Amino acid sequence: MATSGRSAIIVGAGIGGLATALALQNTGWKVHIIERSGSTAGPGTGLSLLPNGTAALERLGVLREFERVSVPVHGGTLDLDGRPIMAWDQEEVSSRYGRPIRTVHRADLMSLLAGALAVNTVHRGLPVVRFEPGAPTSTVTLENGGQQSAELVVGADGLHSVVRKGLIGGPAPRSSGITAFRAICPSPDQGAGNLPWGETWGPGAVFGITPLSGNRIYWYGTISNEEFRTSSLPTLKAMALDRFGHWNQGIAQVIRQTPEEAVMAHELFDRKPEPVWSGRSATLVGDAAHPMLPFLGQGACQALEDAVALADALAAHGSVREGLLAYDAERVPRTSRIVNRSRTMGRLAQLERPGLRKMRDTVLRLIPRQLRLKQLDSVLGPSAS
Ligand SMILES: Cc1cc2nc3c(=O)[nH]c(=O)nc-3n(C[C@H](O)[C@H](O)[C@H](O)COP(=O)(O)OP(=O)(O)OC[C@H]3O[C@@H](n4cnc5c(N)ncnc54)[C@H](O)[C@@H]3O)c2cc1C
């Protein structure tokens, strides 16, 4: 791994790491990604990319490829009777933000980002066990004992980031008290039109269904950790069917046709926003910097924005240090607001008590559609800040 010249090491080849590598290579950096996993297969789940995420992909030069592997979605939030709580359609979203919301298989997004990189950028099967910030270079230590230094090290190593620990320390991720089920299944041959597309909000739980390319469906459901831990059902599929199947026949149909091994469940975490991410020759992107709850669909979108903003800031400033200061100044306030807003949205979506849910639904239905979208301008607008 040659790291001479204007060169960077990125730890982690998730969406954030791959996008950052591409953004830096596009502006002339030599980049090496060090990834602990030996496998190129991305996680088997779906992802919604909102207009701001897609705008970042356009800046990265991969919009066409993205459009080929993703599909536009209609959406909104429904109550248990299938009545809209917050409806929107793609025409409204597209006319306001210049592009629709699209869903994609994560593996497809990761593979198109990886495919746009210079050959031999990603080095797999190499867990990083320690990070030491410094100047003019920072250093990562690999599990195999090897060490690599560069004038720029980017921690793109996710929620439990080793780079973050060495760079800014701080408390452990905070639990949301929520567990999410996720799965991909084939689209039904008949009756797909009757599925409750979008997100259904039930008592203390949420269930979402979105289409994916290749005649597939991505679904997810969230429940409290307590409920998840105390379930006596033998499989994740049985738990999901028991919790959500009676909400709606379409939901039951989608869960039933999902292979048992395709259902996964994870506890959801975020972190309290920190005022600084960068050192003199190192910084963070994506979940390493600002893990957030998924209720605004912004985690990956913000990782893509980080990638573009970091490359722009470094290109606009003479030294890495100045570039990193500008990157923090642009990204920390915006992502901190979105972390907090995602948490609030999660609380709202997971309300349990019938009276509170009824009040929430009534208030949300009273907000005019245009005003509702306007409230998202600061998140979804391509040049939002
Ligand atoms: C249930 C759920 C639904 C979501 N839905 C959406 C959505 O619809 N839209 C959206 O925009 N976002 C969504 N997100 C958020 C999104 O998935 C994440 O924000 C995004 O994947 C973060 O990417 P990342 O590259 O920063 O981190 P990760 O995807 O976690 O990647 C980190 C990479 O670093 C590697 N790594 C970790 N430690 C080391 C180490 N020590 N050494 C070397 N490599 C290491 C890992 O193997 C991994 O490849 C969702 C999240 C969840 C949990």
The ligand as an SDF file (V2000), in Angstrom:
LIG
                    3D

 53 58  0  0  0  0  0  0  0  0999 V2000
  -32.8480   -0.1730   10.1940 C   0  0  0  0  0  0  0  0  0  0  0  0
  -32.0790    0.8780    9.4370 C   0  0  0  0  0  0  0  0  0  0  0  0
  -32.6410    1.4590    8.3170 C   0  0  0  0  0  0  0  0  0  0  0  0
  -31.9560    2.4760    7.6390 C   0  0  0  0  0  0  0  0  0  0  0  0
  -32.5370    3.0510    6.5560 N   0  0  0  0  0  0  0  0  0  0  0  0
  -31.9200    4.0810    5.9230 C   0  0  0  0  0  0  0  0  0  0  0  0
  -32.5260    4.7110    4.7840 C   0  0  0  0  0  0  0  0  0  0  0  0
  -33.5970    4.3280    4.3340 O   0  0  0  0  0  0  0  0  0  0  0  0
  -31.8520    5.7530    4.1910 N   0  0  0  0  0  0  0  0  0  0  0  0
  -30.6370    6.1940    4.6590 C   0  0  0  0  0  0  0  0  0  0  0  0
  -30.0810    7.1360    4.0940 O   0  0  0  0  0  0  0  0  0  0  0  0
  -30.0320    5.5780    5.7190 N   0  0  0  0  0  0  0  0  0  0  0  0
  -30.6380    4.5490    6.3500 C   0  0  0  0  0  0  0  0  0  0  0  0
  -30.0220    3.9280    7.4010 N   0  0  0  0  0  0  0  0  0  0  0  0
  -28.7020    4.3960    7.8500 C   0  0  0  0  0  0  0  0  0  0  0  0
  -27.5780    3.8230    7.0040 C   0  0  0  0  0  0  0  0  0  0  0  0
  -27.7050    2.4320    6.9000 O   0  0  0  0  0  0  0  0  0  0  0  0
  -26.2370    4.1510    7.6230 C   0  0  0  0  0  0  0  0  0  0  0  0
  -26.2120    5.4910    8.0430 O   0  0  0  0  0  0  0  0  0  0  0  0
  -25.1070    3.9430    6.6140 C   0  0  0  0  0  0  0  0  0  0  0  0
  -25.1070    2.6260    6.1570 O   0  0  0  0  0  0  0  0  0  0  0  0
  -23.7810    4.2800    7.2690 C   0  0  0  0  0  0  0  0  0  0  0  0
  -22.7350    3.9440    6.4010 O   0  0  0  0  0  0  0  0  0  0  0  0
  -21.2320    3.9920    6.9180 P   0  0  0  0  0  0  0  0  0  0  0  0
  -20.4010    3.6570    5.7260 O   0  0  0  0  0  0  0  0  0  0  0  0
  -20.9670    5.2480    7.6310 O   0  0  0  0  0  0  0  0  0  0  0  0
  -21.1400    2.8520    8.0360 O   0  0  0  0  0  0  0  0  0  0  0  0
  -21.2670    1.2460    7.8710 P   0  0  0  0  0  0  0  0  0  0  0  0
  -22.2840    0.8860    6.8540 O   0  0  0  0  0  0  0  0  0  0  0  0
  -21.4510    0.7220    9.2560 O   0  0  0  0  0  0  0  0  0  0  0  0
  -19.8700    0.8150    7.3140 O   0  0  0  0  0  0  0  0  0  0  0  0
  -18.7240    0.7430    8.1300 C   0  0  0  0  0  0  0  0  0  0  0  0
  -17.7010   -0.1460    7.4490 C   0  0  0  0  0  0  0  0  0  0  0  0
  -16.5150   -0.1200    8.2190 O   0  0  0  0  0  0  0  0  0  0  0  0
  -16.0560   -1.4360    8.4140 C   0  0  0  0  0  0  0  0  0  0  0  0
  -15.3110   -1.4560    9.6860 N   0  0  0  0  0  0  0  0  0  0  0  0
  -15.8360   -1.2860   10.9240 C   0  0  0  0  0  0  0  0  0  0  0  0
  -14.8770   -1.3600   11.8520 N   0  0  0  0  0  0  0  0  0  0  0  0
  -13.7120   -1.5610   11.1810 C   0  0  0  0  0  0  0  0  0  0  0  0
  -12.3620   -1.7330   11.5970 C   0  0  0  0  0  0  0  0  0  0  0  0
  -12.0270   -1.6960   12.8880 N   0  0  0  0  0  0  0  0  0  0  0  0
  -11.4060   -1.9380   10.6520 N   0  0  0  0  0  0  0  0  0  0  0  0
  -11.7480   -1.9570    9.3180 C   0  0  0  0  0  0  0  0  0  0  0  0
  -13.0200   -1.8150    8.8850 N   0  0  0  0  0  0  0  0  0  0  0  0
  -13.9900   -1.6130    9.7970 C   0  0  0  0  0  0  0  0  0  0  0  0
  -17.2930   -2.2830    8.4310 C   0  0  0  0  0  0  0  0  0  0  0  0
  -17.0140   -3.6410    8.1490 O   0  0  0  0  0  0  0  0  0  0  0  0
  -18.1420   -1.6080    7.3640 C   0  0  0  0  0  0  0  0  0  0  0  0
  -17.8540   -2.1080    6.0750 O   0  0  0  0  0  0  0  0  0  0  0  0
  -30.6810    2.8900    8.0870 C   0  0  0  0  0  0  0  0  0  0  0  0
  -30.1030    2.2850    9.1940 C   0  0  0  0  0  0  0  0  0  0  0  0
  -30.7860    1.2750    9.8620 C   0  0  0  0  0  0  0  0  0  0  0  0
  -30.1280    0.6470   11.0630 C   0  0  0  0  0  0  0  0  0  0  0  0
  1  2  1  0
  2  3  1  0
  2 52  2  0
  3  4  2  0
  4  5  1  0
  4 50  1  0
  5  6  2  0
  6  7  1  0
  6 13  1  0
  7  8  2  0
  7  9  1  0
  9 10  1  0
 10 11  2  0
 10 12  1  0
 12 13  2  0
 13 14  1  0
 14 15  1  0
 14 50  1  0
 15 16  1  0
 16 17  1  0
 16 18  1  0
 18 19  1  0
 18 20  1  0
 20 21  1  0
 20 22  1  0
 22 23  1  0
 23 24  1  0
 24 25  2  0
 24 26  1  0
 24 27  1  0
 27 28  1  0
 28 29  2  0
 28 30  1  0
 28 31  1  0
 31 32  1  0
 32 33  1  0
 33 34  1  0
 33 48  1  0
 34 35  1  0
 35 36  1  0
 35 46  1  0
 36 37  1  0
 36 45  1  0
 37 38  2  0
 38 39  1  0
 39 40  1  0
 39 45  2  0
 40 41  1  0
 40 42  2  0
 42 43  1  0
 43 44  2  0
 44 45  1  0
 46 47  1  0
 46 48  1  0
 48 49  1  0
 50 51  2  0
 51 52  1  0
 52 53  1  0
M  END
$$$$
